[in-house]
Amino acid sequence: MNDKNFKITIIVNGKPFEIEVAADDEIGEAVRKALEESGNSGQSADRWELRDESGQTIDIGKKIGESGIKEGAKLFLNLKAGVGGGCV
């Protein structure tokens, strides 16, 4: 597998964050970086759902290269349904 770093964009709550990754990085690590950069530290990475531009869910337990994520990819990160932090 190629160890060359490249950039992807993870859109968190409508705001884009450019993340540098390598094919052998875990997707979950890229998700954690995006959450940190976006200031969304209230929920752990496993409470978020990552999707590609076609709306397909991406398994954050896989490596970048295994998932087929390529340089310049735009991914969308949102809280999973039923997960929230507000008061009633």
Phi, psi and omega in degrees: 000147182281130180269004181298131178282148175211171185249141172233162177247126174249121182265115183251116180051041176088355181249130182279140175228123180275125184239134177270130183223169171230159184303329182268005175284147174284141179300322179303327178291320176296321177297315179299320178298316180297319179295319179296313181295329182275351180081013179267078183256002184285337181236140179290161184302329182287353178267001181252156180238130181253131180229154175272183184295337179272357178093003180283135178289139179250130179287113183285355176277349181272170174271156181307310183296325179292331185274348181085009178292129183246167177305136178085000181300145174248121181240152185242125183245120180222154175300142177296153179302137179088355179257127179206170181232009184274166177263152180267000000 
